[in-house]
Amino acid sequence: QQQVKQSPQSLIVQKGGISIINCAYENTAFDYFPWYQQFPGKGPALLIAIRPDVSEKKEGRFTISFNKSAKQFSLHIMDSQPGDSATYFCAASSNDYKLSFGAGTTVTVRA
Amino acid sequence: KAGVTQTPRYLIKTRGQQVTLSCSPISGHRSVSWYQQTPGQGLQFLFEYFSETQRNKGNFPGRFSGRQFSNSRSEMNVSTLELGDSALYLCASSLEHVGADTQYFGPGTRLTVL
């Protein structure tokens, strides 16, 4: 049973466009929400993370929006570049020493 | 600083065999976690170790086991391999635990069971 639901499964965006990936959760004990980026043949790498006491966090072209009441959070990739083509995973943790991952979104940025 | 290293990178085994995968965390990191990644099930948590103690275990059969040594290096073992065990096995390390600090993943060990 997936504790974190992620959508869409894949998306295609033009260079310079905005990519938006959404995640939803049910476990209100979750208190840490990271996003990971994974390239083929590599392990996931932390992109950006947020905690529930913050509604938005921005790092460069990547922004997390967090809606605690709706139990949803999303990743926005602004000015998407071909180098951003990868699989993105949202995840959540409740201080139980593990991450529960979403199913992943494959992003393809067309030049 | 060297990243998380995993050996071997690729393995081919046959059903019924057993396999041991190794992980060396980033220097100074005491928490090591293992995840299984498959196209169908995505990333699934296997177990987490800190100072040689297992603090959490995922929903996997007892054929999957692990341990951590005093130098924080970790191994996981899968006995009586099944076709469905074919996956990318990822190791990740952090200073104390995920949520408290950044968790860094290794490149994974690709296990193929024939």
Backbone of each chain as ProteinMPNN parsed JSONL, in Angstrom:
{"seq_chain_A": "QQQVKQSPQSLIVQKGGISIINCAYENTAFDYFPWYQQFPGKGPALLIAIRPDVSEKKEGRFTISFNKSAKQFSLHIMDSQPGDSATYFCAASSNDYKLSFGAGTTVTVRA", "coords_chain_A": {"N_chain_A": [[0.853, -1.189, 0.0], [0.719, 2.051, -1.057], [1.945, 4.717, 0.69], [2.326, 7.285, 0.005], [0.99, 9.09, -2.535], [1.665, 9.749, -5.883], [1.585, 11.925, -8.68], [1.809, 13.335, -12.033], [2.395, 10.15, -13.708], [4.189, 10.43, -15.734], [5.608, 13.167, -17.581], [5.86, 15.587, -20.167], [7.686, 18.381, -21.081], [8.313, 21.564, -22.545], [11.471, 23.112, -23.177], [12.29, 25.622, -20.912], [9.78, 25.744, -19.89], [7.327, 25.037, -17.242], [7.433, 22.456, -14.898], [5.25, 20.428, -13.063], [4.725, 18.463, -10.279], [2.747, 16.388, -8.3], [1.969, 15.329, -4.967], [0.322, 13.307, -2.513], [-0.709, 12.498, 0.823], [-1.696, 10.408, 3.618], [-0.98, 9.849, 6.219], [-0.819, 11.585, 9.085], [1.276, 11.798, 10.777], [3.559, 12.149, 9.396], [6.408, 14.171, 9.042], [8.416, 15.173, 7.543], [9.351, 15.969, 4.336], [10.841, 15.112, 1.588], [12.164, 15.632, -1.737], [13.411, 13.676, -4.348], [15.78, 13.26, -6.982], [16.42, 11.24, -9.738], [18.71, 9.91, -11.973], [19.18, 7.791, -14.85], [20.808, 4.757, -14.024], [21.899, 5.728, -11.726], [21.835, 6.406, -8.165], [19.085, 7.762, -6.207], [19.071, 11.309, -5.609], [19.008, 13.82, -3.161], [16.926, 16.572, -3.664], [15.415, 18.773, -2.703], [13.842, 19.663, 0.381], [11.097, 19.774, 2.759], [9.398, 20.861, 5.741], [6.384, 20.496, 7.74], [5.772, 22.966, 8.937], [6.217, 24.985, 7.227], [5.06, 26.625, 4.321], [6.025, 26.939, 1.808], [9.004, 26.386, -0.058], [11.935, 27.411, -1.599], [14.524, 26.642, -3.845], [16.753, 27.718, -5.934], [15.757, 26.899, -9.132], [13.845, 25.196, -8.266], [10.907, 24.555, -6.441], [9.074, 23.784, -3.541], [5.725, 23.371, -2.715], [3.569, 23.319, 0.026], [0.699, 21.975, 1.474], [-0.758, 21.662, 4.328], [-3.325, 21.191, 5.436], [-4.709, 20.006, 3.363], [-3.171, 17.837, 3.014], [-1.209, 17.609, 1.023], [1.518, 18.011, -1.263], [3.737, 19.63, -3.52], [6.02, 19.711, -6.306], [7.598, 22.192, -8.097], [9.207, 22.827, -11.075], [10.882, 25.334, -12.389], [11.528, 27.124, -15.472], [12.389, 24.853, -17.034], [15.011, 22.645, -17.995], [16.865, 20.713, -20.455], [18.677, 19.109, -19.051], [17.29, 18.564, -16.762], [15.792, 16.396, -17.212], [14.715, 13.503, -15.908], [13.876, 11.081, -13.341], [11.609, 11.824, -10.82], [11.044, 11.643, -7.375], [8.747, 11.913, -4.776], [8.708, 11.878, -1.205], [8.147, 10.782, 2.192], [8.524, 11.049, 5.741], [8.21, 9.889, 9.115], [9.774, 10.246, 11.37], [10.586, 7.688, 11.879], [12.794, 6.474, 10.993], [12.743, 5.776, 8.306], [11.991, 6.224, 4.801], [9.016, 6.787, 3.013], [8.195, 6.319, -0.228], [6.853, 8.012, -3.12], [5.474, 6.868, -6.281], [6.959, 7.821, -8.369], [7.86, 10.139, -10.995], [8.44, 10.499, -14.348], [10.214, 12.878, -15.975], [10.451, 14.583, -18.977], [12.269, 16.837, -20.78], [11.896, 18.733, -23.545], [13.973, 20.029, -26.034]], "CA_chain_A": [[0.0, 0.0, 0.0], [1.552, 3.234, -1.209], [1.539, 5.725, 1.678], [2.42, 8.579, -0.648], [0.5, 8.945, -3.91], [2.34, 10.732, -6.734], [1.083, 12.07, -10.046], [1.5, 12.256, -12.955], [3.415, 9.115, -13.861], [5.197, 11.013, -16.616], [5.218, 14.422, -18.204], [6.776, 16.155, -21.154], [7.613, 19.846, -21.021], [9.247, 22.241, -23.424], [12.547, 23.855, -22.53], [11.831, 26.907, -20.424], [8.459, 25.603, -19.298], [7.213, 24.679, -15.822], [7.014, 21.087, -14.599], [4.592, 20.363, -11.763], [4.488, 17.091, -9.814], [1.941, 16.455, -7.09], [1.95, 14.184, -4.058], [-0.667, 13.362, -1.438], [-0.455, 11.511, 1.864], [-2.752, 10.271, 4.615], [-0.41, 9.734, 7.558], [-0.573, 12.921, 9.64], [2.511, 11.755, 11.563], [4.674, 12.531, 8.539], [6.876, 15.507, 9.38], [9.564, 15.507, 6.708], [8.915, 15.687, 2.976], [11.905, 15.408, 0.62], [12.05, 15.261, -3.145], [14.639, 13.112, -4.875], [15.951, 13.224, -8.433], [17.209, 10.068, -10.093], [19.089, 9.719, -13.365], [19.401, 6.365, -15.155], [22.079, 4.191, -13.593], [22.363, 6.403, -10.511], [20.916, 6.387, -7.037], [18.372, 9.036, -6.02], [19.807, 12.381, -4.945], [18.097, 14.794, -2.558], [16.797, 17.823, -4.405], [14.894, 19.806, -1.804], [12.974, 19.047, 1.383], [10.282, 20.734, 3.504], [8.705, 20.378, 6.944], [4.999, 20.987, 7.711], [5.577, 24.3, 9.485], [6.522, 25.92, 6.152], [4.135, 26.376, 3.208], [6.746, 26.96, 0.547], [10.458, 26.47, 0.039], [12.492, 27.555, -2.943], [15.977, 26.521, -3.998], [17.04, 27.876, -7.347], [14.583, 26.739, -9.99], [12.97, 24.176, -7.67], [10.067, 25.051, -5.357], [8.084, 22.884, -2.955], [4.554, 23.981, -2.089], [3.039, 22.356, 0.985], [-0.631, 22.295, 1.989], [-0.931, 20.734, 5.441], [-4.734, 20.836, 5.637], [-5.096, 19.107, 2.274], [-2.212, 16.74, 3.02], [-0.656, 17.543, -0.326], [2.678, 18.84, -1.525], [4.068, 19.564, -4.931], [7.316, 20.213, -6.769], [7.553, 22.988, -9.312], [10.516, 23.058, -11.699], [10.742, 26.497, -13.254], [12.52, 27.237, -16.546], [12.904, 23.487, -17.181], [16.134, 22.481, -18.917], [17.054, 19.305, -20.84], [19.397, 18.424, -17.984], [16.344, 18.221, -15.697], [15.132, 15.146, -17.602], [15.046, 12.519, -14.879], [12.72, 10.623, -12.585], [11.496, 12.54, -9.548], [10.287, 10.935, -6.34], [8.446, 12.544, -3.498], [8.813, 10.932, -0.103], [7.741, 11.31, 3.494], [9.043, 10.303, 6.883], [7.585, 10.268, 10.382], [10.752, 10.05, 12.433], [10.686, 6.255, 12.152], [14.026, 6.037, 10.366], [12.564, 5.29, 6.948], [11.264, 7.052, 3.856], [7.982, 6.191, 2.175], [8.326, 7.01, -1.501], [5.847, 7.972, -4.164], [5.793, 5.941, -7.372], [7.903, 8.443, -9.292], [7.406, 10.834, -12.202], [9.501, 10.671, -15.339], [10.106, 14.182, -16.633], [11.23, 14.73, -20.202], [12.297, 18.227, -21.212], [12.207, 18.798, -24.968], [14.74, 21.24, -26.377]], "C_chain_A": [[0.89, 1.241, 0.0], [1.063, 4.282, -0.212], [1.585, 7.126, 1.103], [2.02, 8.373, -2.111], [1.045, 10.093, -4.756], [1.732, 10.73, -8.125], [1.69, 13.305, -10.695], [2.614, 11.217, -12.993], [4.549, 9.623, -14.743], [4.685, 12.326, -17.165], [6.309, 14.88, -19.152], [6.582, 17.665, -21.138], [8.637, 20.424, -21.988], [10.316, 22.956, -22.597], [12.043, 25.24, -22.157], [10.465, 26.858, -19.759], [8.515, 25.203, -17.822], [6.729, 23.22, -15.704], [6.402, 21.077, -13.199], [4.273, 18.909, -11.435], [3.781, 17.182, -8.457], [2.027, 15.177, -6.263], [0.925, 14.408, -2.966], [-0.377, 12.253, -0.442], [-1.624, 11.475, 2.833], [-2.206, 10.307, 6.041], [-0.041, 11.111, 8.118], [0.665, 12.956, 10.534], [3.728, 12.129, 10.72], [5.098, 13.958, 8.873], [8.102, 15.925, 8.58], [9.233, 15.039, 5.303], [10.017, 16.079, 1.993], [11.498, 15.038, -0.798], [13.427, 14.774, -3.605], [14.601, 13.108, -6.398], [16.833, 12.023, -8.755], [17.439, 10.01, -11.602], [19.346, 8.235, -13.603], [20.778, 5.896, -14.703], [22.639, 4.808, -12.323], [21.367, 6.186, -9.383], [20.207, 7.728, -6.93], [19.245, 10.039, -5.272], [18.809, 13.391, -4.405], [18.133, 16.107, -3.325], [16.439, 18.975, -3.468], [13.959, 19.114, -0.817], [12.239, 20.139, 2.162], [9.697, 20.065, 4.733], [7.345, 21.054, 7.01], [4.791, 22.402, 8.245], [5.857, 25.395, 8.455], [5.62, 25.606, 4.964], [4.843, 26.358, 1.853], [8.241, 27.064, 0.803], [11.012, 26.478, -1.365], [13.995, 27.405, -2.895], [16.283, 26.566, -5.488], [15.765, 27.784, -8.166], [13.56, 25.766, -9.416], [12.226, 24.752, -6.466], [9.156, 23.94, -4.874], [6.962, 23.752, -2.392], [3.923, 22.931, -1.202], [1.71, 22.834, 1.53], [-0.964, 21.28, 3.079], [-2.382, 20.278, 5.587], [-5.219, 19.858, 4.576], [-4.225, 17.866, 2.223], [-1.659, 16.504, 1.618], [0.604, 18.406, -0.395], [3.093, 18.622, -2.972], [5.448, 20.152, -5.196], [7.092, 20.972, -8.061], [8.983, 23.165, -9.816], [10.326, 24.19, -12.709], [11.831, 26.48, -14.32], [13.193, 25.879, -16.79], [13.965, 23.41, -18.279], [16.281, 20.999, -19.296], [17.781, 18.487, -19.777], [18.524, 18.04, -16.796], [15.609, 16.918, -16.007], [15.622, 14.03, -16.69], [13.745, 11.996, -14.285], [12.745, 11.298, -11.216], [10.587, 11.765, -8.6], [9.985, 11.872, -5.183], [8.523, 11.466, -2.424], [8.349, 11.602, 1.186], [8.29, 10.418, 4.589], [8.373, 10.803, 8.152], [8.508, 9.977, 11.546], [10.852, 8.582, 12.845], [11.832, 5.628, 11.369], [13.858, 5.482, 8.961], [11.832, 6.335, 6.109], [10.217, 6.21, 3.153], [7.953, 6.996, 0.888], [7.046, 6.966, -2.319], [6.344, 7.098, -5.303], [6.766, 6.52, -8.393], [7.235, 9.089, -10.492], [8.593, 10.995, -13.136], [9.256, 11.975, -16.087], [11.022, 14.201, -17.843], [11.121, 16.182, -20.642], [12.765, 18.259, -22.655], [12.885, 20.123, -25.301], [14.035, 22.047, -27.467]], "O_chain_A": [[1.692, 1.458, 0.908], [-0.097, 4.691, -0.26], [0.966, 8.046, 1.636], [2.634, 7.583, -2.829], [0.907, 11.262, -4.394], [1.406, 9.679, -8.677], [2.058, 14.243, -9.988], [3.661, 11.4, -12.371], [5.715, 9.293, -14.529], [3.479, 12.568, -17.209], [7.494, 14.605, -18.968], [5.456, 18.16, -21.178], [9.695, 19.837, -22.215], [10.075, 23.351, -21.456], [11.446, 25.941, -22.974], [10.043, 27.829, -19.131], [9.588, 25.053, -17.237], [5.748, 22.822, -16.331], [6.965, 21.646, -12.264], [3.63, 18.212, -12.22], [4.176, 17.958, -7.586], [2.144, 14.08, -6.808], [0.682, 15.538, -2.541], [0.137, 11.196, -0.808], [-2.442, 12.394, 2.868], [-2.894, 10.747, 6.962], [0.93, 11.726, 7.679], [1.062, 14.025, 10.999], [4.803, 12.394, 11.259], [4.257, 14.851, 8.976], [8.752, 16.919, 8.904], [8.883, 13.879, 5.087], [10.119, 17.244, 1.606], [10.595, 14.228, -1.013], [14.457, 15.375, -3.295], [13.545, 12.972, -7.015], [17.867, 11.814, -8.12], [16.498, 10.055, -12.395], [19.688, 7.503, -12.674], [21.786, 6.551, -14.965], [23.735, 4.451, -11.89], [20.211, 5.83, -9.612], [20.667, 8.721, -7.494], [20.05, 9.669, -4.418], [17.872, 13.779, -5.103], [19.192, 16.671, -3.598], [17.097, 20.016, -3.46], [13.353, 18.093, -1.144], [12.692, 21.282, 2.221], [9.52, 18.848, 4.763], [7.162, 22.1, 6.388], [3.729, 22.983, 8.025], [5.752, 26.584, 8.759], [5.433, 24.436, 4.63], [4.319, 25.825, 0.876], [8.688, 27.727, 1.739], [10.624, 25.674, -2.213], [14.661, 27.963, -2.024], [16.097, 25.584, -6.207], [14.805, 28.513, -7.917], [12.515, 25.54, -10.024], [12.832, 25.359, -5.583], [8.539, 23.237, -5.675], [7.208, 24.733, -1.691], [3.755, 21.783, -1.614], [1.598, 23.967, 1.998], [-1.4, 20.167, 2.784], [-2.637, 19.1, 5.837], [-6.041, 18.985, 4.855], [-4.512, 16.939, 1.466], [-1.642, 15.385, 1.104], [0.734, 19.399, 0.321], [2.835, 17.573, -3.563], [5.964, 20.966, -4.43], [6.477, 20.465, -8.998], [9.862, 23.601, -9.071], [9.689, 24.014, -13.747], [12.905, 25.913, -14.122], [14.42, 25.773, -16.757], [13.835, 24.021, -19.339], [15.864, 20.126, -18.535], [17.518, 17.294, -19.626], [18.952, 17.284, -15.923], [14.885, 16.396, -15.16], [16.798, 13.667, -16.705], [12.656, 12.414, -14.677], [13.777, 11.335, -10.546], [9.511, 11.3, -8.978], [10.88, 12.546, -4.674], [8.414, 10.276, -2.721], [8.185, 12.82, 1.254], [8.493, 9.217, 4.407], [8.013, 11.975, 8.262], [8.064, 9.511, 12.595], [11.159, 8.265, 13.994], [11.846, 4.424, 11.113], [14.744, 4.784, 8.469], [11.146, 7.21, 6.638], [10.477, 5.077, 2.747], [7.716, 8.204, 0.905], [6.261, 6.021, -2.23], [7.488, 6.643, -5.298], [7.334, 5.779, -9.196], [6.181, 8.646, -10.948], [9.622, 11.557, -12.761], [8.23, 12.15, -16.744], [12.206, 13.88, -17.753], [10.023, 16.698, -20.852], [13.89, 17.864, -22.96], [12.426, 21.193, -24.899], [14.533, 23.093, -27.881]]}, "seq_chain_B": "KAGVTQTPRYLIKTRGQQVTLSCSPISGHRSVSWYQQTPGQGLQFLFEYFSETQRNKGNFPGRFSGRQFSNSRSEMNVSTLELGDSALYLCASSLEHVGADTQYFGPGTRLTVL", "coords_chain_B": {"N_chain_B": [[34.974, 14.392, -0.097], [34.277, 10.978, -0.089], [31.506, 9.338, -1.631], [28.586, 7.287, -0.932], [29.351, 3.94, -1.242], [28.773, 0.972, -3.077], [29.019, -2.51, -3.352], [28.823, -5.705, -5.014], [28.448, -3.945, -8.185], [26.877, -5.118, -10.079], [25.104, -8.186, -10.294], [24.506, -11.561, -11.048], [22.432, -14.165, -10.361], [21.104, -17.457, -9.665], [17.885, -18.944, -9.144], [17.179, -19.918, -5.812], [19.747, -19.672, -4.869], [21.923, -17.781, -2.623], [22.69, -14.375, -1.708], [24.998, -11.751, -0.982], [25.177, -8.366, -0.317], [27.109, -5.388, -0.249], [27.741, -2.353, 1.562], [29.289, 0.747, 1.928], [29.168, 3.444, 3.97], [29.101, 7.084, 3.829], [31.938, 8.678, 5.218], [31.822, 9.028, 8.69], [29.098, 8.905, 8.852], [26.52, 7.296, 10.586], [24.104, 6.072, 10.298], [22.593, 3.669, 8.281], [20.643, 2.745, 5.565], [18.592, 0.495, 3.673], [17.102, -0.021, 0.5], [14.774, -1.405, -1.807], [14.428, -1.271, -5.267], [12.137, -1.513, -7.818], [10.552, -1.742, -11.073], [7.808, -2.218, -10.828], [7.025, -2.026, -8.094], [8.312, 0.205, -7.173], [10.251, 2.241, -4.94], [11.071, 0.583, -2.097], [11.287, 0.307, 1.385], [13.696, -1.515, 3.159], [15.4, -2.067, 5.544], [16.868, -0.348, 8.404], [19.851, 0.673, 9.966], [21.674, 1.635, 12.869], [24.523, 2.363, 14.58], [25.108, -0.41, 14.732], [22.657, -1.479, 15.388], [19.45, -2.598, 14.48], [16.945, -0.424, 13.646], [14.557, -0.173, 12.361], [12.38, -2.061, 10.249], [11.328, -3.074, 7.067], [8.446, -4.335, 5.242], [9.206, -7.114, 4.388], [9.967, -10.537, 3.515], [11.477, -12.983, 5.776], [13.699, -13.899, 4.471], [15.232, -11.838, 3.714], [17.827, -10.138, 5.132], [19.972, -8.208, 7.276], [22.936, -6.478, 8.402], [25.037, -4.443, 10.484], [28.283, -3.212, 10.839], [30.886, -2.372, 13.249], [32.294, -0.28, 12.129], [30.441, 1.071, 10.735], [29.929, 0.154, 8.182], [27.785, -1.814, 6.092], [25.961, -4.81, 5.43], [23.698, -6.643, 3.36], [21.714, -9.542, 3.101], [20.268, -11.94, 1.013], [18.512, -14.807, 1.074], [17.791, -17.986, -0.477], [17.011, -17.226, -3.2], [14.496, -15.715, -5.243], [12.741, -15.301, -8.398], [11.413, -12.877, -8.337], [12.996, -11.304, -6.769], [14.723, -9.906, -8.269], [16.104, -6.828, -8.798], [17.01, -3.364, -8.207], [19.145, -2.711, -5.65], [19.416, -0.411, -3.197], [21.56, 1.468, -1.15], [21.659, 3.739, 1.533], [22.999, 6.501, 3.361], [23.196, 8.428, 6.398], [23.916, 11.011, 8.819], [22.654, 10.79, 11.392], [19.838, 10.057, 11.172], [17.323, 9.706, 8.616], [15.417, 12.562, 7.995], [16.348, 13.945, 10.179], [18.709, 14.706, 9.105], [20.381, 14.999, 5.901], [19.916, 12.322, 3.663], [21.978, 10.24, 1.863], [22.243, 8.519, -1.165], [23.68, 5.514, -2.517], [24.983, 4.173, -5.667], [23.734, 1.801, -6.124], [23.131, -1.783, -6.311], [22.689, -3.898, -8.916], [20.692, -6.6, -9.081], [20.132, -9.593, -10.671], [18.03, -12.294, -11.0], [17.992, -15.475, -12.214]], "CA_chain_B": [[34.519, 13.258, 0.7], [33.739, 9.931, -0.937], [30.086, 9.089, -1.432], [28.208, 5.942, -0.528], [29.794, 2.959, -2.234], [28.104, -0.324, -2.989], [29.65, -3.571, -4.143], [29.224, -5.348, -6.368], [27.472, -3.116, -8.876], [25.994, -6.016, -10.821], [25.156, -9.581, -9.855], [23.55, -12.477, -11.657], [22.305, -15.376, -9.552], [19.998, -18.325, -10.056], [16.903, -19.203, -8.088], [17.612, -20.807, -4.739], [21.034, -19.243, -4.317], [21.871, -16.656, -1.716], [23.555, -13.288, -2.147], [25.352, -10.743, 0.023], [25.509, -7.076, -0.894], [27.867, -4.598, 0.713], [27.578, -0.906, 1.494], [30.156, 1.572, 2.764], [28.552, 4.772, 4.053], [29.974, 8.252, 3.858], [32.697, 8.733, 6.456], [31.163, 9.772, 9.768], [27.672, 8.576, 8.903], [26.283, 6.1, 11.398], [22.839, 5.45, 9.898], [22.584, 3.056, 6.951], [19.336, 2.192, 5.189], [18.533, -0.275, 2.429], [15.841, 0.049, -0.224], [14.663, -2.192, -3.03], [13.74, -0.515, -6.31], [11.676, -2.288, -8.964], [9.604, -0.967, -11.891], [6.438, -2.431, -10.403], [6.773, -1.616, -6.701], [9.008, 1.448, -6.854], [11.26, 2.191, -3.88], [10.516, -0.007, -0.885], [12.224, 0.286, 2.511], [14.044, -2.846, 3.673], [15.761, -1.907, 6.957], [17.76, 0.741, 8.771], [20.75, 0.362, 11.073], [22.408, 2.733, 13.5], [25.433, 1.812, 15.598], [24.982, -1.876, 14.726], [21.32, -1.89, 15.837], [18.377, -2.374, 13.512], [15.925, 0.418, 14.279], [13.286, -0.355, 11.682], [12.416, -3.081, 9.213], [10.193, -2.997, 6.164], [7.577, -5.495, 5.111], [9.828, -8.1, 3.513], [10.083, -11.842, 4.19], [12.678, -13.215, 6.572], [14.854, -14.216, 3.61], [16.013, -10.604, 3.623], [18.408, -9.796, 6.425], [21.081, -7.271, 7.165], [23.688, -6.21, 9.619], [25.949, -3.307, 10.4], [29.517, -3.459, 11.588], [31.282, -1.275, 14.133], [32.789, 0.848, 11.323], [29.217, 1.544, 10.063], [29.683, -0.581, 6.942], [26.609, -2.673, 6.241], [25.698, -5.845, 4.435], [22.382, -7.264, 3.371], [21.75, -10.898, 2.574], [19.004, -12.512, 0.577], [18.672, -16.253, 0.934], [16.811, -18.697, -1.31], [16.567, -16.209, -4.151], [13.338, -15.935, -6.119], [12.784, -14.44, -9.574], [10.902, -11.564, -7.961], [14.006, -10.538, -6.027], [15.481, -9.114, -9.238], [15.839, -5.425, -8.473], [18.146, -2.52, -7.847], [19.199, -2.57, -4.199], [20.055, 0.86, -2.887], [21.977, 1.744, 0.211], [21.709, 5.17, 1.8], [23.546, 6.782, 4.686], [23.037, 9.77, 6.959], [24.643, 11.166, 10.08], [21.881, 10.214, 12.493], [18.708, 9.366, 10.552], [16.605, 10.506, 7.636], [14.51, 13.471, 8.68], [17.205, 14.805, 10.985], [19.745, 15.212, 8.212], [20.275, 14.517, 4.525], [20.221, 10.922, 3.382], [22.669, 10.12, 0.584], [22.126, 7.184, -1.741], [24.71, 4.968, -3.37], [24.522, 3.909, -7.038], [22.931, 0.59, -6.146], [23.579, -3.072, -6.852], [21.649, -4.472, -9.787], [20.628, -8.051, -8.915], [19.283, -10.322, -11.61], [17.85, -13.686, -10.599], [17.548, -16.268, -13.377]], "C_chain_B": [[33.913, 12.226, -0.228], [32.267, 9.714, -0.602], [29.84, 7.682, -0.923], [28.647, 4.973, -1.629], [29.118, 1.623, -1.987], [28.841, -1.325, -3.889], [28.886, -4.875, -3.966], [28.177, -4.45, -7.027], [26.449, -3.967, -9.623], [26.211, -7.446, -10.341], [24.125, -10.375, -10.638], [23.578, -13.764, -10.85], [21.166, -16.214, -10.118], [19.092, -18.566, -8.852], [17.441, -20.184, -7.057], [18.949, -20.431, -4.126], [20.834, -18.141, -3.289], [22.869, -15.602, -2.183], [23.808, -12.331, -0.99], [25.799, -9.489, -0.689], [26.166, -6.23, 0.182], [27.693, -3.109, 0.478], [28.562, -0.232, 2.445], [29.586, 2.975, 2.796], [29.593, 5.87, 3.949], [30.664, 8.302, 5.217], [31.993, 9.594, 7.499], [29.672, 9.497, 9.878], [27.467, 7.274, 9.67], [24.972, 5.392, 11.051], [22.959, 4.928, 8.468], [21.218, 2.419, 6.705], [19.474, 1.441, 3.876], [17.139, -0.169, 1.842], [15.934, -0.871, -1.435], [13.903, -1.352, -4.056], [13.422, -1.429, -7.486], [10.701, -1.444, -9.772], [8.171, -1.075, -11.369], [6.107, -1.879, -9.03], [7.468, -0.319, -6.306], [10.068, 1.236, -5.787], [10.608, 1.715, -2.592], [11.601, -0.117, 0.183], [12.435, -1.142, 2.998], [14.368, -2.791, 5.17], [16.724, -0.749, 7.135], [18.571, 0.338, 9.996], [21.438, 1.621, 11.564], [23.23, 2.126, 14.62], [25.173, 0.33, 15.827], [23.614, -2.382, 15.177], [20.302, -1.614, 14.739], [17.27, -1.591, 14.198], [14.563, 0.29, 13.603], [13.466, -1.369, 10.56], [11.173, -2.949, 8.37], [9.462, -4.317, 6.076], [8.115, -6.466, 4.063], [9.95, -9.424, 4.26], [11.422, -11.999, 4.896], [13.898, -13.599, 5.763], [15.776, -13.003, 3.451], [16.535, -10.263, 5.017], [19.573, -8.836, 6.208], [21.84, -7.193, 8.465], [24.584, -4.995, 9.376], [27.137, -3.586, 11.3], [29.906, -2.215, 12.389], [31.83, -0.072, 13.368], [31.683, 1.446, 10.462], [28.975, 0.897, 8.706], [28.536, -1.561, 7.156], [26.572, -3.717, 5.126], [24.242, -6.247, 4.494], [22.496, -8.607, 2.646], [20.352, -11.298, 2.146], [19.245, -13.997, 0.357], [17.565, -16.812, 0.043], [16.178, -17.743, -2.329], [15.391, -16.67, -5.005], [13.446, -14.969, -7.294], [12.386, -13.009, -9.231], [11.884, -10.727, -7.155], [14.885, -9.718, -6.965], [15.113, -7.652, -9.059], [17.15, -4.675, -8.357], [18.092, -2.336, -6.339], [20.056, -1.354, -3.855], [20.38, 0.968, -1.409], [22.026, 3.257, 0.37], [22.282, 5.4, 3.194], [23.25, 8.216, 5.095], [23.748, 9.804, 8.3], [23.93, 10.444, 11.216], [20.682, 9.426, 11.981], [18.028, 10.307, 9.583], [15.568, 11.345, 8.368], [15.287, 14.436, 9.556], [18.284, 15.445, 10.122], [19.626, 14.538, 6.855], [20.69, 13.06, 4.41], [20.801, 10.835, 1.977], [22.611, 8.675, 0.103], [23.376, 6.8, -2.526], [24.141, 4.674, -4.749], [23.699, 2.624, -7.159], [23.672, -0.632, -6.651], [22.426, -3.645, -7.658], [21.717, -5.984, -9.681], [19.658, -8.641, -9.923], [19.243, -11.774, -11.174], [17.267, -14.46, -11.782], [16.935, -17.591, -12.944]], "O_chain_B": [[33.102, 12.579, -1.084], [31.839, 9.88, 0.54], [30.77, 6.976, -0.531], [28.343, 5.175, -2.804], [28.92, 1.203, -0.847], [29.225, -1.018, -5.017], [28.354, -5.134, -2.887], [27.112, -4.23, -6.45], [25.293, -3.571, -9.776], [27.327, -7.86, -10.027], [23.006, -9.911, -10.862], [24.632, -14.377, -10.68], [20.374, -15.747, -10.935], [19.499, -18.406, -7.701], [18.087, -21.171, -7.409], [19.253, -20.821, -2.999], [19.727, -17.634, -3.106], [23.779, -15.896, -2.958], [22.947, -12.126, -0.134], [26.678, -9.524, -1.549], [25.834, -6.331, 1.363], [27.52, -2.66, -0.655], [28.657, -0.594, 3.618], [29.522, 3.637, 1.761], [30.798, 5.62, 3.976], [30.051, 8.006, 6.243], [31.618, 10.736, 7.232], [29.053, 9.822, 10.89], [28.155, 6.282, 9.43], [24.752, 4.251, 11.459], [23.372, 5.653, 7.563], [20.712, 1.657, 7.529], [20.363, 1.722, 3.073], [16.136, -0.216, 2.553], [17.004, -1.085, -2.003], [12.855, -0.786, -3.744], [14.314, -2.039, -8.075], [10.084, -0.527, -9.23], [7.406, -0.115, -11.463], [5.027, -1.325, -8.824], [7.234, 0.2, -5.215], [10.705, 0.184, -5.731], [9.705, 2.363, -2.062], [12.706, -0.582, -0.095], [11.478, -1.883, 3.22], [13.671, -3.41, 5.974], [17.31, -0.24, 6.18], [18.048, -0.258, 10.937], [21.739, 2.537, 10.799], [22.695, 1.455, 15.503], [25.035, -0.125, 16.963], [23.427, -3.589, 15.334], [20.29, -0.537, 14.143], [16.72, -2.034, 15.206], [13.536, 0.606, 14.202], [14.552, -1.517, 9.998], [10.081, -2.735, 8.896], [9.812, -5.289, 6.745], [7.54, -6.612, 2.985], [10.029, -9.442, 5.488], [12.368, -11.252, 4.647], [15.01, -13.628, 6.289], [16.948, -13.139, 3.099], [15.759, -10.12, 5.962], [20.08, -8.683, 5.097], [21.444, -7.761, 9.483], [24.843, -4.589, 8.244], [26.992, -4.135, 12.392], [29.321, -1.145, 12.22], [31.835, 1.041, 13.895], [31.956, 2.239, 9.561], [27.902, 1.079, 8.13], [28.339, -2.073, 8.258], [27.092, -3.506, 4.03], [23.619, -6.197, 5.555], [23.275, -8.765, 1.706], [19.374, -11.024, 2.841], [20.084, -14.388, -0.454], [16.531, -16.175, -0.155], [14.972, -17.496, -2.31], [15.301, -17.825, -5.422], [14.139, -13.955, -7.217], [12.948, -12.051, -9.763], [11.621, -9.555, -6.889], [15.705, -8.921, -6.507], [13.942, -7.283, -9.158], [18.235, -5.254, -8.401], [17.091, -1.853, -5.81], [21.243, -1.285, -4.176], [19.582, 0.607, -0.544], [22.397, 3.971, -0.562], [22.076, 4.591, 4.099], [23.077, 9.098, 4.254], [24.133, 8.77, 8.845], [24.51, 9.607, 11.907], [20.523, 8.253, 12.318], [18.13, 11.528, 9.695], [14.909, 10.849, 9.283], [14.929, 15.609, 9.667], [18.716, 16.57, 10.37], [18.843, 13.602, 6.691], [21.688, 12.632, 4.989], [20.19, 11.302, 1.016], [22.89, 7.739, 0.852], [24.041, 7.649, -3.119], [22.954, 4.896, -4.989], [23.046, 2.391, -8.176], [24.697, -0.53, -7.324], [21.327, -3.848, -7.141], [22.685, -6.595, -10.135], [18.501, -8.228, -10.007], [20.282, -12.412, -11.0], [16.189, -14.139, -12.281], [16.51, -18.38, -13.787]]}, "name": "protein", "num_of_chains": 2, "seq": "QQQVKQSPQSLIVQKGGISIINCAYENTAFDYFPWYQQFPGKGPALLIAIRPDVSEKKEGRFTISFNKSAKQFSLHIMDSQPGDSATYFCAASSNDYKLSFGAGTTVTVRAKAGVTQTPRYLIKTRGQQVTLSCSPISGHRSVSWYQQTPGQGLQFLFEYFSETQRNKGNFPGRFSGRQFSNSRSEMNVSTLELGDSALYLCASSLEHVGADTQYFGPGTRLTVL"}
